[in-house]
Amino acid sequence: MSTAGDVGTRDGEARQYLENHRVLELFNNLTSQLMYNRPDEPKKFMIDVLEKLQKSKITRLDYPCLFDDSNIQSVFGMLDPTNRGCIAFQQYSAALTTLGVKDFDQSPEGSAEDRVTFETFLKEARKGLSEASSTFADS
């Protein structure tokens, strides 16, 4: 007979397992990509994404990501409608957070002048989206 303590321990172990292996992030990314792309063959599509993820784990390149450079450029363009080539630090921070980037440079080049360039934004977005899309724990 199981006790409440046993169940709590198993729940904690299960939660830790899911976190350690980033299983929830994997399912969230797969589901997001599935809804965004709406392929005719969803199972094949998910297998392809998983295979691409497996290859990217080895090469550390080409993670299956929902956003590409054109999406990042569009976000920056919306924040810089007059094409000054830079955005305020608060815009940079909010946009990266909205894209799902959790860990980004809090003092990027240009932040002291409140003028973060597209190059800086692109670099941080790419890096953060790659990390979010990788959905595997570093070994």
Contact map, one row per residue, 1 for C-alpha under 8 A:
1110000000000000000000000000000000000000000000000000000000000000000000000000000000000000000000000000000000000000000000000000000000000000000
1111011000000000000000000000000000000000000000000000000000000000000000000000000000000000000000000000000000000000000000000000000000000000000
1111111000000000000000000000000000000000000000000000000000000000000000000000000000000000000000000000000000000000000000000000000000000000000
0111111100000000000000000000000000000000000000000000000000000000000000000000000000000000000000000000000000000000000000000000000000000000000
0011111110000000000000000000000000000000000000000000000000000000000000000000000000000000000000000000000000000000000000000000000000000000000
0111111111000000000000000000000000000000000000000000000000000000000000000000000000000000000000000000000000000000000000000000000000000000000
0111111111100000000000000000000000000000000000000000000000000000000000000000000000000000000000000000000000000000000000000000000000000000000
0001111111110000000000000000000000000000000000000000000000000000000000000000000000000000000000000000000000000000000000000000000000000000000
0000111111111000000000000000000000000000000000000000000000000000000000000000000000000000000000000000000000000000000000000000000000000000000
0000011111111100000000000000000000000000000000000000000000000000000000000000000000000000000000000000000000000000000000000000000000000000000
0000001111111110000000000000000000000000000000000000000000000000000000000000000000000000000000000000000000000000000000000000000000000000000
0000000111111111000000000000000000000000000000000000000000000000000000000000000000000000000000000000000000000000000000000000000000000000000
0000000011111111100000000000000000000000000000000000000000000000000000000000000000000000000000000000000000000000000000000000000000000000000
0000000001111111110000000000000000000000000000000000000000000000000000000000000000000000000000000000000000000000000000000000000000000000000
0000000000111111111000000000000000000000000000000000000000000000000000000000000000000000000000000000000000000000000000000000000000000000000
0000000000011111111100000000000000000000000000000000000000000000000000000000000000000000000000000000000000000000000000000000000000000000000
0000000000001111111110000000000000000000000000000000000000000000000000000000000000000000000000000000000000000000000000000000000000000000000
0000000000000111111111110000000000000000000000000000000000000000000000000000000000000000000000000000000000000000000000000000000000000000000
0000000000000011111111110000000000000000000000000000000000000000000000000000000000000000000000000000000000000000000000000000000000000000000
0000000000000001111111000000000000000000000000000000000000000000000000000000000000000000000000000000000000000000000000000000000000000000100
0000000000000000111111100000000000000000000000000000000000000000000000000000000000000000000000000000000000000000000000000000000000000011100
0000000000000000011111111100000000000000000000000000000000000000000000000000000000000000000000000000000000000000000000000000000000000011100
0000000000000000011011111110000000000000000000000000000000000000000000000000000000000000000000000000000000000000000000000000000000000010000
0000000000000000011001111111000000000000000000000000000000000000000000000000000000000000000000000000000000000000000000000000000000000000000
0000000000000000000001111111100000000000000000000000000000000000000000000000000000000000000000000000000000000000000000000000000000010010000
0000000000000000000001111111110000000000000000000000000000000000000000000000000000000000000000000000000000000000000000000000000000001011000
0000000000000000000000111111111000000000000000000000000000000000000000000000000000000000000000000000000000000000000000000000000000000000000
0000000000000000000000011111111100000000000000000000000000000000000000000000000000000000000000000000000000000000000000000000000000000000000
0000000000000000000000001111111110000000000000000000000000000000000000000000000000000000000000000000000000000000000000000000000000001000000
0000000000000000000000000111111111000000000001001000000000000000000000000000000000000000000000000000000000000000000000000000000000000000000
0000000000000000000000000011111111100000000000000000000000000000000000000000000000000000000000000000000000000000000000000000000000000000000
0000000000000000000000000001111111110000000000000000000000000000010000000000000000000000000000000000000000000000000000000000000000000000000
0000000000000000000000000000111111111100000000000000000000000000110000000000000000000000000000000000000000000000000000000000000000000000000
0000000000000000000000000000011111111110010011000000000000000000000000000000000000000000000000000000000000000000000000000000000000000000000
0000000000000000000000000000001111111100000000000000000000000000000000000000000000000000000000000000000000000000000000000000000000000000000
0000000000000000000000000000000111111100000000000000000000000000010000000000000000000000000000000000000000000000000000000000000000000000000
0000000000000000000000000000000011111110000000000000000000000000000000000000000000000000000000000000000000000000000000000000000000000000000
0000000000000000000000000000000011111111010000000000000000000000000000000000000000000000000000000000000000000000000000000000000000000000000
0000000000000000000000000000000001001111110010000000000000000000000000000000000000000000000000000000000000000000000000000000000000000000000
0000000000000000000000000000000000000111110000000000000000000000000000000000000000000000000000000000000000000000000000000000000000000000000
0000000000000000000000000000000000000011111110000000000000000000000000000000000000000000000000000000000000000000000000000000000000000000000
0000000000000000000000000000000001000111111111000000000000000000000000000000000000000000000000000000000000000000000000000000000000000000000
0000000000000000000000000000000000000000111111100000000000000000000000000000000000000000000000000000000000000000000000000000000000000000000
0000000000000000000000000000000000000000111111110000000000000000000000000000000000000000000000000000000000000000000000000000000000000000000
0000000000000000000000000000000001000010111111111000000000000000000000000000000000000000000000000000000000000000000000000000000000000000000
0000000000000000000000000000010001000000011111111100000000000000000000000000000000000000000000000000000000000000000000000000000000000000000
0000000000000000000000000000000000000000001111111110000000000000000000000000000000000000000000000000000000000000000000000000000000000000000
0000000000000000000000000000000000000000000111111111000000000000000000000000000000000000000000000000000000000000000000000000000000000000000
0000000000000000000000000000010000000000000011111111100000000001000000000000000000000000000000000000000000000000000000000000000000000000000
0000000000000000000000000000000000000000000001111111110000000000000000000000000000000000000000000000000000000000000000000000000000000000000
0000000000000000000000000000000000000000000000111111111000000000000000000000000000000000000000000000000000000000000000000000000000000000000
0000000000000000000000000000000000000000000000011111111100000111000000000000000000000000000000000000000000000000000000000000000000000000000
0000000000000000000000000000000000000000000000001111111110000011000000000000000000000000000000000000000000000000000000000000000000000100000
0000000000000000000000000000000000000000000000000111111111000000000000000000000000000000000000000000000000000000000000000000000000000000000
0000000000000000000000000000000000000000000000000011111111100000000000000000000000000000000000000000000000000000000000000000000000000000000
0000000000000000000000000000000000000000000000000001111111111110000000000000000000000000000000000000000000000000000000000000000000000100000
0000000000000000000000000000000000000000000000000000111111111000000000000000000000000000000000000000000000000000000000000000000000000101000
0000000000000000000000000000000000000000000000000000011111110000000000000000000000000000000000000000000000000000000000000000000000000000000
0000000000000000000000000000000000000000000000000000001111111000000000000000000000000000000000000000000000000000000000000000000000000000000
0000000000000000000000000000000000000000000000000000000111111110000000000000000000000000000000000000000000000000000000000000000000000000000
0000000000000000000000000000000000000000000000000000000110111110000000000000000000000000000000000000000000000000000000000000000000000000000
0000000000000000000000000000000000000000000000000001000100011111000000000000000000000000000000000000000000000000000000000000000000000000000
0000000000000000000000000000000000000000000000000001100100011111100000000000000000000000000000000000000000000000000000000000000001001100000
0000000000000000000000000000000000000000000000001001100000000111110000000000000000000000000000000000000000000000000000000000000000001100000
0000000000000000000000000000000010000000000000000000000000000011111100000000000000000000000000000000000000000000000000000000000011001000000
0000000000000000000000000000000110010000000000000000000000000001111100000000000000000000000000000000000000000000000000000000000000000000000
0000000000000000000000000000000000000000000000000000000000000000111111110000000000000000000000000000000000000000000000000000000010000000000
0000000000000000000000000000000000000000000000000000000000000000111111110000000000000000000000000000000000000000000000000000000000000000000
0000000000000000000000000000000000000000000000000000000000000000001111111000000000000000000000000000000000000000000000000100010000000000000
0000000000000000000000000000000000000000000000000000000000000000001111111100000000000000000000000000000000000000000000000000000000000000000
0000000000000000000000000000000000000000000000000000000000000000001111111110000000000000000000000000000000000000000000000000000000000000000
0000000000000000000000000000000000000000000000000000000000000000001111111111000000000000000000000000000000000000000000000100100000000000000
0000000000000000000000000000000000000000000000000000000000000000000011111111100000000000000000000000000000000000000001000100000000000000000
0000000000000000000000000000000000000000000000000000000000000000000001111111110000000000000000000000000000000000000000000000000000000000000
0000000000000000000000000000000000000000000000000000000000000000000000111111111000000000000000100000000000000000000000000000000000000000000
0000000000000000000000000000000000000000000000000000000000000000000000011111111100000010000000000000000000000000000001001000000000000000000
0000000000000000000000000000000000000000000000000000000000000000000000001111111110100000000000000000000000000000000000000000000000000000000
0000000000000000000000000000000000000000000000000000000000000000000000000111111110000000000000000000000000000000000000000000000000000000000
0000000000000000000000000000000000000000000000000000000000000000000000000011111110000010001000000000000000000000000000000000000000000000000
0000000000000000000000000000000000000000000000000000000000000000000000000001111111111110000000000000000000000000000000000000000000000000000
0000000000000000000000000000000000000000000000000000000000000000000000000000111111110000000000000000000000000000000000000000000000000000000
0000000000000000000000000000000000000000000000000000000000000000000000000000000111110000000000000000000000000000000000000000000000000000000
0000000000000000000000000000000000000000000000000000000000000000000000000000100111111100000000000000000000000000000000000000000000000000000
0000000000000000000000000000000000000000000000000000000000000000000000000000000111111110000000000000000000000000000000000000000000000000000
0000000000000000000000000000000000000000000000000000000000000000000000000000000100111110000000000000000000000000000011000000000000000000000
0000000000000000000000000000000000000000000000000000000000000000000000000000000100111111000000000000000000000000001111000000000000000000000
0000000000000000000000000000000000000000000000000000000000000000000000000001001100011111101100000000000000000000011111000000000000000000000
0000000000000000000000000000000000000000000000000000000000000000000000000000000000000111111100000000000000000010011100000000000000000000000
0000000000000000000000000000000000000000000000000000000000000000000000000000000000000011111110000000000000000010011100000000000000000000000
0000000000000000000000000000000000000000000000000000000000000000000000000000000000000001111111000000000000000000000000000000000000000000000
0000000000000000000000000000000000000000000000000000000000000000000000000000001000000011111111100000000000000000000000000000000000000000000
0000000000000000000000000000000000000000000000000000000000000000000000000000000000000011111111110000000000000000000100001000000000000000000
0000000000000000000000000000000000000000000000000000000000000000000000000000000000000000111111111000000001000000000000000000000000000000000
0000000000000000000000000000000000000000000000000000000000000000000000000000000000000000011111111100000000000000000000000000000000000000000
0000000000000000000000000000000000000000000000000000000000000000000000000010000000000000001111111110000000000000000000000000000000000000000
0000000000000000000000000000000000000000000000000000000000000000000000000000000000000000000111111111110100000000000000000001100000000000000
0000000000000000000000000000000000000000000000000000000000000000000000000000000000000000000011111111110000000000000000000000000000000000000
0000000000000000000000000000000000000000000000000000000000000000000000000000000000000000000001111111100000000000000000000000000000000000000
0000000000000000000000000000000000000000000000000000000000000000000000000000000000000000000000111111100000000000000000000000100010000000000
0000000000000000000000000000000000000000000000000000000000000000000000000000000000000000000000011111110000000000000000000000000110010000000
0000000000000000000000000000000000000000000000000000000000000000000000000000000000000000000000011111111100000000000000000000100110010000000
0000000000000000000000000000000000000000000000000000000000000000000000000000000000000000000000011001111100000000000000000000000100010000000
0000000000000000000000000000000000000000000000000000000000000000000000000000000000000000000000000000111110000000000000000000000100000000000
0000000000000000000000000000000000000000000000000000000000000000000000000000000000000000000000010000111111000000000000000001000100000000000
0000000000000000000000000000000000000000000000000000000000000000000000000000000000000000000000000000001111110000000000000001000000000000000
0000000000000000000000000000000000000000000000000000000000000000000000000000000000000000000010000000000111110000000000000000000000000000000
0000000000000000000000000000000000000000000000000000000000000000000000000000000000000000000000000000000011111011000000000000000000000000000
0000000000000000000000000000000000000000000000000000000000000000000000000000000000000000000000000000000011111110000100010000000000000000000
0000000000000000000000000000000000000000000000000000000000000000000000000000000000000000000000000000000000111111000100010000000000000000000
0000000000000000000000000000000000000000000000000000000000000000000000000000000000000000000000000000000000011111111110000000000000000000000
0000000000000000000000000000000000000000000000000000000000000000000000000000000000000001100000000000000000111111111100000000000000000000000
0000000000000000000000000000000000000000000000000000000000000000000000000000000000000000000000000000000000101111111000000000000000000000000
0000000000000000000000000000000000000000000000000000000000000000000000000000000000000000000000000000000000000111111000000000000000000000000
0000000000000000000000000000000000000000000000000000000000000000000000000000000000000011100000000000000000000111111100000000000000000000000
0000000000000000000000000000000000000000000000000000000000000000000000000000000000000111100000000000000000000111111110000000000000000000000
0000000000000000000000000000000000000000000000000000000000000000000000000000000000000111100100000000000000011110011111011000000000000000000
0000000000000000000000000000000000000000000000000000000000000000000000000000000000001110000000000000000000000100001111111000000000000000000
0000000000000000000000000000000000000000000000000000000000000000000000001001000000001110000000000000000000000000000111111100000000000000000
0000000000000000000000000000000000000000000000000000000000000000000000000000000000000000000000000000000000000000000011111110000000000000000
0000000000000000000000000000000000000000000000000000000000000000000000000000000000000000000000000000000000011000000111111111000000000000000
0000000000000000000000000000000000000000000000000000000000000000000000000001000000000000000100000000000000000000000111111111100000000000000
0000000000000000000000000000000000000000000000000000000000000000000010011000000000000000000000000000000000000000000001111111110000000000000
0000000000000000000000000000000000000000000000000000000000000000000000000000000000000000000000000000000000000000000000111111111000000000000
0000000000000000000000000000000000000000000000000000000000000000000000000000000000000000000000010000000110000000000000011111111100000000000
0000000000000000000000000000000000000000000000000000000000000000000000010000000000000000000000010010100000000000000000001111111110000000000
0000000000000000000000000000000000000000000000000000000000000000000010000000000000000000000000000000000000000000000000000111111111000000000
0000000000000000000000000000000000000000000000000000000000000000000000000000000000000000000000000000000000000000000000000011111111100000000
0000000000000000000000000000000000000000000000000000000000000000000000000000000000000000000000000001111100000000000000000001111111110000000
0000000000000000000000000000000000000000000000000000000000000000101000000000000000000000000000000011100000000000000000000000111111111000000
0000000000000000000000000000000000000000000000000000000000000010100000000000000000000000000000000000000000000000000000000000011111111100000
0000000000000000000000000000000000000000000000000000000000000000000000000000000000000000000000000000000000000000000000000000001111111110000
0000000000000000000000001000000000000000000000000000000000000000000000000000000000000000000000000001110000000000000000000000000111111110000
0000000000000000000000000100100000000000000000000000000000000011100000000000000000000000000000000000000000000000000000000000000011111110000
0000000000000000000000000000000000000000000000000000100110000011000000000000000000000000000000000000000000000000000000000000000001111111000
0000000000000000000011101100000000000000000000000000000000000000000000000000000000000000000000000000000000000000000000000000000000111111100
0000000000000000000011000100000000000000000000000000000010000000000000000000000000000000000000000000000000000000000000000000000000000111110
0000000000000000000111000000000000000000000000000000000000000000000000000000000000000000000000000000000000000000000000000000000000000011111
0000000000000000000000000000000000000000000000000000000000000000000000000000000000000000000000000000000000000000000000000000000000000001111
0000000000000000000000000000000000000000000000000000000000000000000000000000000000000000000000000000000000000000000000000000000000000000111
